Amino acid sequence: MLFGGAAVVDDTMLALALHFREQNHCLRDIAGRLVIIKGKKKGRHPSPATVLRMLRDHDQASQPTSA
């Protein structure tokens, strides 16, 4: 479900965020290294909250589901 407008996250941004997280960068540092490449916020950095949501959603989607 999408709230608050168009999604600013793409696969490249997610891959970079995962890479920086593996190197133990904080959310604020990760957000400062990423750049939005489409939409009204093109050229800006995502917020740390957006990075947190992106990583949390990725982690939840990659966990195996138990039946």
PDBQT receptor file of N, H, CA, C and O in Angstrom, charges set to zero:
ATOM      1  N   MET A   1       0.843  -1.166   0.000  1.00  0.00    +0.000 N 
ATOM      2  CA  MET A   1       0.000   0.000   0.000  1.00  0.00    +0.000 C 
ATOM      3  C   MET A   1       0.896   1.239   0.000  1.00  0.00    +0.000 C 
ATOM      4  O   MET A   1       1.923   1.269   0.678  1.00  0.00    +0.000 OA
ATOM      5  N   LEU A   2       0.506   2.243  -0.753  1.00  0.00    +0.000 N 
ATOM      6  H   LEU A   2      -0.328   2.219  -1.304  1.00  0.00    +0.000 HD
ATOM      7  CA  LEU A   2       1.331   3.446  -0.923  1.00  0.00    +0.000 C 
ATOM      8  C   LEU A   2       0.624   4.640  -0.310  1.00  0.00    +0.000 C 
ATOM      9  O   LEU A   2      -0.524   4.928  -0.647  1.00  0.00    +0.000 OA
ATOM     10  N   PHE A   3       1.303   5.330   0.584  1.00  0.00    +0.000 N 
ATOM     11  H   PHE A   3       2.236   5.096   0.858  1.00  0.00    +0.000 HD
ATOM     12  CA  PHE A   3       0.748   6.525   1.208  1.00  0.00    +0.000 C 
ATOM     13  C   PHE A   3       1.672   7.691   0.929  1.00  0.00    +0.000 C 
ATOM     14  O   PHE A   3       2.876   7.499   0.761  1.00  0.00    +0.000 OA
ATOM     15  N   GLY A   4       1.135   8.884   0.877  1.00  0.00    +0.000 N 
ATOM     16  H   GLY A   4       0.157   9.040   1.014  1.00  0.00    +0.000 HD
ATOM     17  CA  GLY A   4       1.966  10.069   0.805  1.00  0.00    +0.000 C 
ATOM     18  C   GLY A   4       2.542  10.386  -0.552  1.00  0.00    +0.000 C 
ATOM     19  O   GLY A   4       3.541  11.102  -0.628  1.00  0.00    +0.000 OA
ATOM     20  N   GLY A   5       1.969   9.893  -1.620  1.00  0.00    +0.000 N 
ATOM     21  H   GLY A   5       1.158   9.311  -1.558  1.00  0.00    +0.000 HD
ATOM     22  CA  GLY A   5       2.452  10.252  -2.948  1.00  0.00    +0.000 C 
ATOM     23  C   GLY A   5       3.204   9.128  -3.628  1.00  0.00    +0.000 C 
ATOM     24  O   GLY A   5       3.191   7.983  -3.177  1.00  0.00    +0.000 OA
ATOM     25  N   ALA A   6       3.853   9.476  -4.714  1.00  0.00    +0.000 N 
ATOM     26  H   ALA A   6       3.863  10.406  -5.081  1.00  0.00    +0.000 HD
ATOM     27  CA  ALA A   6       4.549   8.484  -5.531  1.00  0.00    +0.000 C 
ATOM     28  C   ALA A   6       5.775   7.943  -4.812  1.00  0.00    +0.000 C 
ATOM     29  O   ALA A   6       6.427   8.655  -4.047  1.00  0.00    +0.000 OA
ATOM     30  N   ALA A   7       6.076   6.696  -5.063  1.00  0.00    +0.000 N 
ATOM     31  H   ALA A   7       5.547   6.118  -5.684  1.00  0.00    +0.000 HD
ATOM     32  CA  ALA A   7       7.251   6.066  -4.464  1.00  0.00    +0.000 C 
ATOM     33  C   ALA A   7       8.522   6.666  -5.051  1.00  0.00    +0.000 C 
ATOM     34  O   ALA A   7       8.597   6.905  -6.256  1.00  0.00    +0.000 OA
ATOM     35  N   VAL A   8       9.512   6.906  -4.216  1.00  0.00    +0.000 N 
ATOM     36  H   VAL A   8       9.451   6.711  -3.237  1.00  0.00    +0.000 HD
ATOM     37  CA  VAL A   8      10.774   7.473  -4.675  1.00  0.00    +0.000 C 
ATOM     38  C   VAL A   8      11.877   6.420  -4.693  1.00  0.00    +0.000 C 
ATOM     39  O   VAL A   8      12.995   6.687  -5.135  1.00  0.00    +0.000 OA
ATOM     40  N   VAL A   9      11.559   5.233  -4.215  1.00  0.00    +0.000 N 
ATOM     41  H   VAL A   9      10.651   5.015  -3.856  1.00  0.00    +0.000 HD
ATOM     42  CA  VAL A   9      12.549   4.166  -4.086  1.00  0.00    +0.000 C 
ATOM     43  C   VAL A   9      12.574   3.326  -5.359  1.00  0.00    +0.000 C 
ATOM     44  O   VAL A   9      11.528   2.962  -5.898  1.00  0.00    +0.000 OA
ATOM     45  N   ASP A  10      13.782   3.025  -5.831  1.00  0.00    +0.000 N 
ATOM     46  H   ASP A  10      14.631   3.321  -5.393  1.00  0.00    +0.000 HD
ATOM     47  CA  ASP A  10      13.928   2.103  -6.952  1.00  0.00    +0.000 C 
ATOM     48  C   ASP A  10      14.924   1.014  -6.543  1.00  0.00    +0.000 C 
ATOM     49  O   ASP A  10      15.492   1.063  -5.452  1.00  0.00    +0.000 OA
ATOM     50  N   ASP A  11      15.127   0.047  -7.414  1.00  0.00    +0.000 N 
ATOM     51  H   ASP A  11      14.665   0.008  -8.300  1.00  0.00    +0.000 HD
ATOM     52  CA  ASP A  11      15.996  -1.093  -7.090  1.00  0.00    +0.000 C 
ATOM     53  C   ASP A  11      17.435  -0.667  -6.832  1.00  0.00    +0.000 C 
ATOM     54  O   ASP A  11      18.103  -1.232  -5.965  1.00  0.00    +0.000 OA
ATOM     55  N   THR A  12      17.917   0.319  -7.574  1.00  0.00    +0.000 N 
ATOM     56  H   THR A  12      17.375   0.778  -8.278  1.00  0.00    +0.000 HD
ATOM     57  CA  THR A  12      19.289   0.794  -7.379  1.00  0.00    +0.000 C 
ATOM     58  C   THR A  12      19.443   1.440  -6.014  1.00  0.00    +0.000 C 
ATOM     59  O   THR A  12      20.433   1.207  -5.320  1.00  0.00    +0.000 OA
ATOM     60  N   MET A  13      18.466   2.254  -5.627  1.00  0.00    +0.000 N 
ATOM     61  H   MET A  13      17.662   2.444  -6.191  1.00  0.00    +0.000 HD
ATOM     62  CA  MET A  13      18.517   2.909  -4.332  1.00  0.00    +0.000 C 
ATOM     63  C   MET A  13      18.491   1.878  -3.209  1.00  0.00    +0.000 C 
ATOM     64  O   MET A  13      19.229   2.004  -2.232  1.00  0.00    +0.000 OA
ATOM     65  N   LEU A  14      17.652   0.869  -3.344  1.00  0.00    +0.000 N 
ATOM     66  H   LEU A  14      17.052   0.767  -4.138  1.00  0.00    +0.000 HD
ATOM     67  CA  LEU A  14      17.587  -0.190  -2.340  1.00  0.00    +0.000 C 
ATOM     68  C   LEU A  14      18.917  -0.925  -2.244  1.00  0.00    +0.000 C 
ATOM     69  O   LEU A  14      19.400  -1.187  -1.142  1.00  0.00    +0.000 OA
ATOM     70  N   ALA A  15      19.512  -1.261  -3.383  1.00  0.00    +0.000 N 
ATOM     71  H   ALA A  15      19.119  -1.049  -4.278  1.00  0.00    +0.000 HD
ATOM     72  CA  ALA A  15      20.795  -1.966  -3.380  1.00  0.00    +0.000 C 
ATOM     73  C   ALA A  15      21.879  -1.139  -2.690  1.00  0.00    +0.000 C 
ATOM     74  O   ALA A  15      22.674  -1.674  -1.918  1.00  0.00    +0.000 OA
ATOM     75  N   LEU A  16      21.909   0.157  -2.967  1.00  0.00    +0.000 N 
ATOM     76  H   LEU A  16      21.263   0.591  -3.594  1.00  0.00    +0.000 HD
ATOM     77  CA  LEU A  16      22.891   1.033  -2.325  1.00  0.00    +0.000 C 
ATOM     78  C   LEU A  16      22.641   1.126  -0.822  1.00  0.00    +0.000 C 
ATOM     79  O   LEU A  16      23.582   1.083  -0.030  1.00  0.00    +0.000 OA
ATOM     80  N   ALA A  17      21.382   1.253  -0.433  1.00  0.00    +0.000 N 
ATOM     81  H   ALA A  17      20.617   1.289  -1.076  1.00  0.00    +0.000 HD
ATOM     82  CA  ALA A  17      21.053   1.339   0.993  1.00  0.00    +0.000 C 
ATOM     83  C   ALA A  17      21.467   0.059   1.717  1.00  0.00    +0.000 C 
ATOM     84  O   ALA A  17      21.999   0.120   2.825  1.00  0.00    +0.000 OA
ATOM     85  N   LEU A  18      21.229  -1.089   1.108  1.00  0.00    +0.000 N 
ATOM     86  H   LEU A  18      20.796  -1.139   0.207  1.00  0.00    +0.000 HD
ATOM     87  CA  LEU A  18      21.640  -2.355   1.713  1.00  0.00    +0.000 C 
ATOM     88  C   LEU A  18      23.160  -2.428   1.844  1.00  0.00    +0.000 C 
ATOM     89  O   LEU A  18      23.679  -2.895   2.857  1.00  0.00    +0.000 OA
ATOM     90  N   HIS A  19      23.863  -1.966   0.820  1.00  0.00    +0.000 N 
ATOM     91  H   HIS A  19      23.441  -1.586  -0.003  1.00  0.00    +0.000 HD
ATOM     92  CA  HIS A  19      25.329  -1.966   0.846  1.00  0.00    +0.000 C 
ATOM     93  C   HIS A  19      25.847  -1.084   1.987  1.00  0.00    +0.000 C 
ATOM     94  O   HIS A  19      26.732  -1.497   2.738  1.00  0.00    +0.000 OA
ATOM     95  N   PHE A  20      25.297   0.127   2.118  1.00  0.00    +0.000 N 
ATOM     96  H   PHE A  20      24.579   0.462   1.508  1.00  0.00    +0.000 HD
ATOM     97  CA  PHE A  20      25.740   1.031   3.168  1.00  0.00    +0.000 C 
ATOM     98  C   PHE A  20      25.372   0.494   4.555  1.00  0.00    +0.000 C 
ATOM     99  O   PHE A  20      26.122   0.688   5.512  1.00  0.00    +0.000 OA
ATOM    100  N   ARG A  21      24.223  -0.180   4.668  1.00  0.00    +0.000 N 
ATOM    101  H   ARG A  21      23.614  -0.338   3.890  1.00  0.00    +0.000 HD
ATOM    102  CA  ARG A  21      23.841  -0.763   5.955  1.00  0.00    +0.000 C 
ATOM    103  C   ARG A  21      24.821  -1.859   6.358  1.00  0.00    +0.000 C 
ATOM    104  O   ARG A  21      25.174  -1.976   7.531  1.00  0.00    +0.000 OA
ATOM    105  N   GLU A  22      25.259  -2.660   5.393  1.00  0.00    +0.000 N 
ATOM    106  H   GLU A  22      24.971  -2.565   4.440  1.00  0.00    +0.000 HD
ATOM    107  CA  GLU A  22      26.235  -3.715   5.685  1.00  0.00    +0.000 C 
ATOM    108  C   GLU A  22      27.541  -3.123   6.199  1.00  0.00    +0.000 C 
ATOM    109  O   GLU A  22      28.264  -3.780   6.947  1.00  0.00    +0.000 OA
ATOM    110  N   GLN A  23      27.849  -1.899   5.809  1.00  0.00    +0.000 N 
ATOM    111  H   GLN A  23      27.261  -1.365   5.201  1.00  0.00    +0.000 HD
ATOM    112  CA  GLN A  23      29.061  -1.216   6.263  1.00  0.00    +0.000 C 
ATOM    113  C   GLN A  23      28.811  -0.436   7.559  1.00  0.00    +0.000 C 
ATOM    114  O   GLN A  23      29.653   0.355   7.984  1.00  0.00    +0.000 OA
ATOM    115  N   ASN A  24      27.650  -0.663   8.182  1.00  0.00    +0.000 N 
ATOM    116  H   ASN A  24      26.966  -1.305   7.837  1.00  0.00    +0.000 HD
ATOM    117  CA  ASN A  24      27.280  -0.067   9.473  1.00  0.00    +0.000 C 
ATOM    118  C   ASN A  24      27.141   1.451   9.449  1.00  0.00    +0.000 C 
ATOM    119  O   ASN A  24      27.448   2.119  10.437  1.00  0.00    +0.000 OA
ATOM    120  N   HIS A  25      26.678   2.002   8.320  1.00  0.00    +0.000 N 
ATOM    121  H   HIS A  25      26.429   1.460   7.517  1.00  0.00    +0.000 HD
ATOM    122  CA  HIS A  25      26.369   3.431   8.265  1.00  0.00    +0.000 C 
ATOM    123  C   HIS A  25      25.025   3.656   8.953  1.00  0.00    +0.000 C 
ATOM    124  O   HIS A  25      24.151   2.790   8.909  1.00  0.00    +0.000 OA
ATOM    125  N   CYS A  26      24.858   4.809   9.585  1.00  0.00    +0.000 N 
ATOM    126  H   CYS A  26      25.568   5.512   9.621  1.00  0.00    +0.000 HD
ATOM    127  CA  CYS A  26      23.588   5.145  10.225  1.00  0.00    +0.000 C 
ATOM    128  C   CYS A  26      22.571   5.563   9.152  1.00  0.00    +0.000 C 
ATOM    129  O   CYS A  26      22.937   5.848   8.012  1.00  0.00    +0.000 OA
ATOM    130  N   LEU A  27      21.292   5.593   9.540  1.00  0.00    +0.000 N 
ATOM    131  H   LEU A  27      20.995   5.362  10.466  1.00  0.00    +0.000 HD
ATOM    132  CA  LEU A  27      20.224   5.933   8.592  1.00  0.00    +0.000 C 
ATOM    133  C   LEU A  27      20.420   7.323   7.997  1.00  0.00    +0.000 C 
ATOM    134  O   LEU A  27      20.204   7.523   6.801  1.00  0.00    +0.000 OA
ATOM    135  N   ARG A  28      20.821   8.272   8.813  1.00  0.00    +0.000 N 
ATOM    136  H   ARG A  28      20.996   8.110   9.784  1.00  0.00    +0.000 HD
ATOM    137  CA  ARG A  28      21.022   9.641   8.323  1.00  0.00    +0.000 C 
ATOM    138  C   ARG A  28      22.134   9.691   7.277  1.00  0.00    +0.000 C 
ATOM    139  O   ARG A  28      22.022  10.402   6.278  1.00  0.00    +0.000 OA
ATOM    140  N   ASP A  29      23.203   8.937   7.511  1.00  0.00    +0.000 N 
ATOM    141  H   ASP A  29      23.293   8.360   8.323  1.00  0.00    +0.000 HD
ATOM    142  CA  ASP A  29      24.318   8.892   6.566  1.00  0.00    +0.000 C 
ATOM    143  C   ASP A  29      23.891   8.204   5.264  1.00  0.00    +0.000 C 
ATOM    144  O   ASP A  29      24.243   8.657   4.175  1.00  0.00    +0.000 OA
ATOM    145  N   ILE A  30      23.139   7.120   5.379  1.00  0.00    +0.000 N 
ATOM    146  H   ILE A  30      22.853   6.751   6.263  1.00  0.00    +0.000 HD
ATOM    147  CA  ILE A  30      22.655   6.411   4.187  1.00  0.00    +0.000 C 
ATOM    148  C   ILE A  30      21.764   7.342   3.363  1.00  0.00    +0.000 C 
ATOM    149  O   ILE A  30      21.919   7.438   2.146  1.00  0.00    +0.000 OA
ATOM    150  N   ALA A  31      20.836   8.022   4.029  1.00  0.00    +0.000 N 
ATOM    151  H   ALA A  31      20.710   7.943   5.018  1.00  0.00    +0.000 HD
ATOM    152  CA  ALA A  31      19.923   8.937   3.328  1.00  0.00    +0.000 C 
ATOM    153  C   ALA A  31      20.698  10.036   2.613  1.00  0.00    +0.000 C 
ATOM    154  O   ALA A  31      20.331  10.434   1.507  1.00  0.00    +0.000 OA
ATOM    155  N   GLY A  32      21.750  10.522   3.225  1.00  0.00    +0.000 N 
ATOM    156  H   GLY A  32      22.048  10.198   4.123  1.00  0.00    +0.000 HD
ATOM    157  CA  GLY A  32      22.552  11.582   2.619  1.00  0.00    +0.000 C 
ATOM    158  C   GLY A  32      23.344  11.128   1.413  1.00  0.00    +0.000 C 
ATOM    159  O   GLY A  32      23.756  11.952   0.597  1.00  0.00    +0.000 OA
ATOM    160  N   ARG A  33      23.563   9.834   1.289  1.00  0.00    +0.000 N 
ATOM    161  H   ARG A  33      23.228   9.165   1.952  1.00  0.00    +0.000 HD
ATOM    162  CA  ARG A  33      24.324   9.297   0.157  1.00  0.00    +0.000 C 
ATOM    163  C   ARG A  33      23.423   8.895  -1.016  1.00  0.00    +0.000 C 
ATOM    164  O   ARG A  33      23.907   8.692  -2.130  1.00  0.00    +0.000 OA
ATOM    165  N   LEU A  34      22.128   8.781  -0.769  1.00  0.00    +0.000 N 
ATOM    166  H   LEU A  34      21.735   8.946   0.136  1.00  0.00    +0.000 HD
ATOM    167  CA  LEU A  34      21.192   8.380  -1.822  1.00  0.00    +0.000 C 
ATOM    168  C   LEU A  34      20.575   9.614  -2.471  1.00  0.00    +0.000 C 
ATOM    169  O   LEU A  34      20.444  10.660  -1.836  1.00  0.00    +0.000 OA
ATOM    170  N   VAL A  35      20.196   9.482  -3.747  1.00  0.00    +0.000 N 
ATOM    171  H   VAL A  35      20.303   8.632  -4.262  1.00  0.00    +0.000 HD
ATOM    172  CA  VAL A  35      19.571  10.579  -4.482  1.00  0.00    +0.000 C 
ATOM    173  C   VAL A  35      18.341  10.041  -5.204  1.00  0.00    +0.000 C 
ATOM    174  O   VAL A  35      18.396   9.002  -5.862  1.00  0.00    +0.000 OA
ATOM    175  N   ILE A  36      17.250  10.753  -5.073  1.00  0.00    +0.000 N 
ATOM    176  H   ILE A  36      17.206  11.597  -4.538  1.00  0.00    +0.000 HD
ATOM    177  CA  ILE A  36      16.005  10.390  -5.756  1.00  0.00    +0.000 C 
ATOM    178  C   ILE A  36      16.163  10.743  -7.234  1.00  0.00    +0.000 C 
ATOM    179  O   ILE A  36      16.575  11.854  -7.566  1.00  0.00    +0.000 OA
ATOM    180  N   ILE A  37      15.833   9.792  -8.128  1.00  0.00    +0.000 N 
ATOM    181  H   ILE A  37      15.499   8.889  -7.858  1.00  0.00    +0.000 HD
ATOM    182  CA  ILE A  37      16.082  10.019  -9.557  1.00  0.00    +0.000 C 
ATOM    183  C   ILE A  37      14.830  10.266 -10.380  1.00  0.00    +0.000 C 
ATOM    184  O   ILE A  37      14.917  10.435 -11.596  1.00  0.00    +0.000 OA
ATOM    185  N   LYS A  38      13.643  10.289  -9.728  1.00  0.00    +0.000 N 
ATOM    186  H   LYS A  38      13.572  10.152  -8.740  1.00  0.00    +0.000 HD
ATOM    187  CA  LYS A  38      12.430  10.531 -10.510  1.00  0.00    +0.000 C 
ATOM    188  C   LYS A  38      11.397  11.263  -9.667  1.00  0.00    +0.000 C 
ATOM    189  O   LYS A  38      11.476  11.277  -8.438  1.00  0.00    +0.000 OA
ATOM    190  N   GLY A  39      10.439  11.864 -10.335  1.00  0.00    +0.000 N 
ATOM    191  H   GLY A  39      10.375  11.852 -11.333  1.00  0.00    +0.000 HD
ATOM    192  CA  GLY A  39       9.341  12.527  -9.648  1.00  0.00    +0.000 C 
ATOM    193  C   GLY A  39       9.650  13.944  -9.214  1.00  0.00    +0.000 C 
ATOM    194  O   GLY A  39      10.658  14.530  -9.610  1.00  0.00    +0.000 OA
ATOM    195  N   LYS A  40       8.753  14.489  -8.383  1.00  0.00    +0.000 N 
ATOM    196  H   LYS A  40       7.934  14.013  -8.061  1.00  0.00    +0.000 HD
ATOM    197  CA  LYS A  40       8.866  15.877  -7.932  1.00  0.00    +0.000 C 
ATOM    198  C   LYS A  40      10.089  16.107  -7.054  1.00  0.00    +0.000 C 
ATOM    199  O   LYS A  40      10.587  17.230  -6.974  1.00  0.00    +0.000 OA
ATOM    200  N   LYS A  41      10.573  15.070  -6.402  1.00  0.00    +0.000 N 
ATOM    201  H   LYS A  41      10.168  14.158  -6.467  1.00  0.00    +0.000 HD
ATOM    202  CA  LYS A  41      11.723  15.216  -5.504  1.00  0.00    +0.000 C 
ATOM    203  C   LYS A  41      13.036  14.801  -6.153  1.00  0.00    +0.000 C 
ATOM    204  O   LYS A  41      14.026  14.550  -5.465  1.00  0.00    +0.000 OA
ATOM    205  N   LYS A  42      13.038  14.729  -7.479  1.00  0.00    +0.000 N 
ATOM    206  H   LYS A  42      12.234  14.933  -8.037  1.00  0.00    +0.000 HD
ATOM    207  CA  LYS A  42      14.236  14.348  -8.225  1.00  0.00    +0.000 C 
ATOM    208  C   LYS A  42      15.419  15.233  -7.827  1.00  0.00    +0.000 C 
ATOM    209  O   LYS A  42      15.308  16.456  -7.749  1.00  0.00    +0.000 OA
ATOM    210  N   GLY A  43      16.558  14.572  -7.576  1.00  0.00    +0.000 N 
ATOM    211  H   GLY A  43      16.648  13.578  -7.639  1.00  0.00    +0.000 HD
ATOM    212  CA  GLY A  43      17.760  15.291  -7.208  1.00  0.00    +0.000 C 
ATOM    213  C   GLY A  43      17.924  15.522  -5.713  1.00  0.00    +0.000 C 
ATOM    214  O   GLY A  43      18.981  15.972  -5.271  1.00  0.00    +0.000 OA
ATOM    215  N   ARG A  44      16.896  15.223  -4.934  1.00  0.00    +0.000 N 
ATOM    216  H   ARG A  44      16.038  14.858  -5.293  1.00  0.00    +0.000 HD
ATOM    217  CA  ARG A  44      16.963  15.405  -3.479  1.00  0.00    +0.000 C 
ATOM    218  C   ARG A  44      17.295  14.079  -2.811  1.00  0.00    +0.000 C 
ATOM    219  O   ARG A  44      17.259  13.025  -3.446  1.00  0.00    +0.000 OA
ATOM    220  N   HIS A  45      17.613  14.142  -1.540  1.00  0.00    +0.000 N 
ATOM    221  H   HIS A  45      17.642  14.998  -1.024  1.00  0.00    +0.000 HD
ATOM    222  CA  HIS A  45      17.897  12.947  -0.763  1.00  0.00    +0.000 C 
ATOM    223  C   HIS A  45      16.614  12.467  -0.092  1.00  0.00    +0.000 C 
ATOM    224  O   HIS A  45      15.786  13.285   0.310  1.00  0.00    +0.000 OA
ATOM    225  N   PRO A  46      16.437  11.153   0.036  1.00  0.00    +0.000 N 
ATOM    226  CA  PRO A  46      15.289  10.658   0.799  1.00  0.00    +0.000 C 
ATOM    227  C   PRO A  46      15.506  10.961   2.281  1.00  0.00    +0.000 C 
ATOM    228  O   PRO A  46      16.636  11.175   2.719  1.00  0.00    +0.000 OA
ATOM    229  N   SER A  47      14.437  10.978   3.030  1.00  0.00    +0.000 N 
ATOM    230  H   SER A  47      13.519  10.804   2.674  1.00  0.00    +0.000 HD
ATOM    231  CA  SER A  47      14.561  11.198   4.469  1.00  0.00    +0.000 C 
ATOM    232  C   SER A  47      15.056   9.914   5.144  1.00  0.00    +0.000 C 
ATOM    233  O   SER A  47      14.903   8.826   4.590  1.00  0.00    +0.000 OA
ATOM    234  N   PRO A  48      15.642  10.036   6.326  1.00  0.00    +0.000 N 
ATOM    235  CA  PRO A  48      16.019   8.827   7.062  1.00  0.00    +0.000 C 
ATOM    236  C   PRO A  48      14.823   7.913   7.323  1.00  0.00    +0.000 C 
ATOM    237  O   PRO A  48      14.971   6.691   7.345  1.00  0.00    +0.000 OA
ATOM    238  N   ALA A  49      13.634   8.498   7.523  1.00  0.00    +0.000 N 
ATOM    239  H   ALA A  49      13.514   9.491   7.505  1.00  0.00    +0.000 HD
ATOM    240  CA  ALA A  49      12.433   7.686   7.730  1.00  0.00    +0.000 C 
ATOM    241  C   ALA A  49      12.103   6.860   6.486  1.00  0.00    +0.000 C 
ATOM    242  O   ALA A  49      11.684   5.708   6.598  1.00  0.00    +0.000 OA
ATOM    243  N   THR A  50      12.290   7.441   5.312  1.00  0.00    +0.000 N 
ATOM    244  H   THR A  50      12.631   8.377   5.221  1.00  0.00    +0.000 HD
ATOM    245  CA  THR A  50      12.058   6.708   4.070  1.00  0.00    +0.000 C 
ATOM    246  C   THR A  50      13.046   5.564   3.938  1.00  0.00    +0.000 C 
ATOM    247  O   THR A  50      12.675   4.469   3.517  1.00  0.00    +0.000 OA
ATOM    248  N   VAL A  51      14.300   5.808   4.294  1.00  0.00    +0.000 N 
ATOM    249  H   VAL A  51      14.601   6.698   4.636  1.00  0.00    +0.000 HD
ATOM    250  CA  VAL A  51      15.324   4.758   4.234  1.00  0.00    +0.000 C 
ATOM    251  C   VAL A  51      14.971   3.638   5.218  1.00  0.00    +0.000 C 
ATOM    252  O   VAL A  51      15.087   2.458   4.887  1.00  0.00    +0.000 OA
ATOM    253  N   LEU A  52      14.543   4.007   6.418  1.00  0.00    +0.000 N 
ATOM    254  H   LEU A  52      14.448   4.965   6.687  1.00  0.00    +0.000 HD
ATOM    255  CA  LEU A  52      14.143   3.005   7.408  1.00  0.00    +0.000 C 
ATOM    256  C   LEU A  52      13.008   2.143   6.874  1.00  0.00    +0.000 C 
ATOM    257  O   LEU A  52      13.062   0.917   6.971  1.00  0.00    +0.000 OA
ATOM    258  N   ARG A  53      11.978   2.774   6.311  1.00  0.00    +0.000 N 
ATOM    259  H   ARG A  53      11.934   3.770   6.232  1.00  0.00    +0.000 HD
ATOM    260  CA  ARG A  53      10.846   2.030   5.742  1.00  0.00    +0.000 C 
ATOM    261  C   ARG A  53      11.290   1.116   4.615  1.00  0.00    +0.000 C 
ATOM    262  O   ARG A  53      10.864  -0.036   4.536  1.00  0.00    +0.000 OA
ATOM    263  N   MET A  54      12.143   1.629   3.745  1.00  0.00    +0.000 N 
ATOM    264  H   MET A  54      12.489   2.565   3.809  1.00  0.00    +0.000 HD
ATOM    265  CA  MET A  54      12.627   0.853   2.603  1.00  0.00    +0.000 C 
ATOM    266  C   MET A  54      13.365  -0.393   3.088  1.00  0.00    +0.000 C 
ATOM    267  O   MET A  54      13.120  -1.490   2.586  1.00  0.00    +0.000 OA
ATOM    268  N   LEU A  55      14.262  -0.237   4.054  1.00  0.00    +0.000 N 
ATOM    269  H   LEU A  55      14.461   0.654   4.462  1.00  0.00    +0.000 HD
ATOM    270  CA  LEU A  55      15.027  -1.379   4.561  1.00  0.00    +0.000 C 
ATOM    271  C   LEU A  55      14.137  -2.347   5.339  1.00  0.00    +0.000 C 
ATOM    272  O   LEU A  55      14.278  -3.563   5.211  1.00  0.00    +0.000 OA
ATOM    273  N   ARG A  56      13.227  -1.813   6.138  1.00  0.00    +0.000 N 
ATOM    274  H   ARG A  56      13.112  -0.825   6.242  1.00  0.00    +0.000 HD
ATOM    275  CA  ARG A  56      12.306  -2.668   6.901  1.00  0.00    +0.000 C 
ATOM    276  C   ARG A  56      11.411  -3.475   5.959  1.00  0.00    +0.000 C 
ATOM    277  O   ARG A  56      11.223  -4.674   6.162  1.00  0.00    +0.000 OA
ATOM    278  N   ASP A  57      10.864  -2.835   4.942  1.00  0.00    +0.000 N 
ATOM    279  H   ASP A  57      11.017  -1.861   4.776  1.00  0.00    +0.000 HD
ATOM    280  CA  ASP A  57      10.020  -3.541   3.976  1.00  0.00    +0.000 C 
ATOM    281  C   ASP A  57      10.811  -4.626   3.252  1.00  0.00    +0.000 C 
ATOM    282  O   ASP A  57      10.296  -5.717   3.010  1.00  0.00    +0.000 OA
ATOM    283  N   HIS A  58      12.059  -4.327   2.906  1.00  0.00    +0.000 N 
ATOM    284  H   HIS A  58      12.478  -3.441   3.103  1.00  0.00    +0.000 HD
ATOM    285  CA  HIS A  58      12.906  -5.325   2.251  1.00  0.00    +0.000 C 
ATOM    286  C   HIS A  58      13.152  -6.513   3.177  1.00  0.00    +0.000 C 
ATOM    287  O   HIS A  58      13.064  -7.666   2.754  1.00  0.00    +0.000 OA
ATOM    288  N   ASP A  59      13.463  -6.225   4.446  1.00  0.00    +0.000 N 
ATOM    289  H   ASP A  59      13.534  -5.289   4.789  1.00  0.00    +0.000 HD
ATOM    290  CA  ASP A  59      13.735  -7.297   5.406  1.00  0.00    +0.000 C 
ATOM    291  C   ASP A  59      12.500  -8.177   5.612  1.00  0.00    +0.000 C 
ATOM    292  O   ASP A  59      12.611  -9.401   5.677  1.00  0.00    +0.000 OA
ATOM    293  N   GLN A  60      11.339  -7.559   5.713  1.00  0.00    +0.000 N 
ATOM    294  H   GLN A  60      11.249  -6.565   5.660  1.00  0.00    +0.000 HD
ATOM    295  CA  GLN A  60      10.096  -8.317   5.904  1.00  0.00    +0.000 C 
ATOM    296  C   GLN A  60       9.756  -9.167   4.681  1.00  0.00    +0.000 C 
ATOM    297  O   GLN A  60       9.277 -10.293   4.816  1.00  0.00    +0.000 OA
ATOM    298  N   ALA A  61      10.004  -8.626   3.491  1.00  0.00    +0.000 N 
ATOM    299  H   ALA A  61      10.393  -7.711   3.381  1.00  0.00    +0.000 HD
ATOM    300  CA  ALA A  61       9.712  -9.364   2.259  1.00  0.00    +0.000 C 
ATOM    301  C   ALA A  61      10.672 -10.523   2.041  1.00  0.00    +0.000 C 
ATOM    302  O   ALA A  61      10.319 -11.513   1.401  1.00  0.00    +0.000 OA
ATOM    303  N   SER A  62      11.894 -10.402   2.576  1.00  0.00    +0.000 N 
ATOM    304  H   SER A  62      12.181  -9.598   3.096  1.00  0.00    +0.000 HD
ATOM    305  CA  SER A  62      12.888 -11.454   2.338  1.00  0.00    +0.000 C 
ATOM    306  C   SER A  62      12.850 -12.545   3.403  1.00  0.00    +0.000 C 
ATOM    307  O   SER A  62      13.549 -13.551   3.275  1.00  0.00    +0.000 OA
ATOM    308  N   GLN A  63      12.043 -12.366   4.454  1.00  0.00    +0.000 N 
ATOM    309  H   GLN A  63      11.475 -11.549   4.557  1.00  0.00    +0.000 HD
ATOM    310  CA  GLN A  63      11.922 -13.420   5.473  1.00  0.00    +0.000 C 
ATOM    311  C   GLN A  63      11.029 -14.528   4.955  1.00  0.00    +0.000 C 
ATOM    312  O   GLN A  63       9.986 -14.264   4.357  1.00  0.00    +0.000 OA
ATOM    313  N   PRO A  64      11.439 -15.780   5.184  1.00  0.00    +0.000 N 
ATOM    314  CA  PRO A  64      10.574 -16.887   4.761  1.00  0.00    +0.000 C 
ATOM    315  C   PRO A  64       9.299 -16.910   5.589  1.00  0.00    +0.000 C 
ATOM    316  O   PRO A  64       9.321 -16.688   6.799  1.00  0.00    +0.000 OA
ATOM    317  N   THR A  65       8.196 -17.181   4.922  1.00  0.00    +0.000 N 
ATOM    318  H   THR A  65       8.178 -17.362   3.938  1.00  0.00    +0.000 HD
ATOM    319  CA  THR A  65       6.922 -17.268   5.623  1.00  0.00    +0.000 C 
ATOM    320  C   THR A  65       6.695 -18.690   6.089  1.00  0.00    +0.000 C 
ATOM    321  O   THR A  65       7.026 -19.644   5.385  1.00  0.00    +0.000 OA
ATOM    322  N   SER A  66       6.134 -18.832   7.268  1.00  0.00    +0.000 N 
ATOM    323  H   SER A  66       5.864 -18.057   7.840  1.00  0.00    +0.000 HD
ATOM    324  CA  SER A  66       5.841 -20.178   7.789  1.00  0.00    +0.000 C 
ATOM    325  C   SER A  66       4.379 -20.485   7.526  1.00  0.00    +0.000 C 
ATOM    326  O   SER A  66       3.495 -19.658   7.752  1.00  0.00    +0.000 OA
ATOM    327  N   ALA A  67       4.153 -21.691   7.045  1.00  0.00    +0.000 N 
ATOM    328  H   ALA A  67       4.871 -22.362   6.862  1.00  0.00    +0.000 HD
ATOM    329  CA  ALA A  67       2.779 -22.073   6.698  1.00  0.00    +0.000 C 
ATOM    330  C   ALA A  67       2.160 -22.929   7.768  1.00  0.00    +0.000 C 
ATOM    331  O   ALA A  67       1.007 -23.340   7.640  1.00  0.00    +0.000 OA
TER     332      ALA A  67
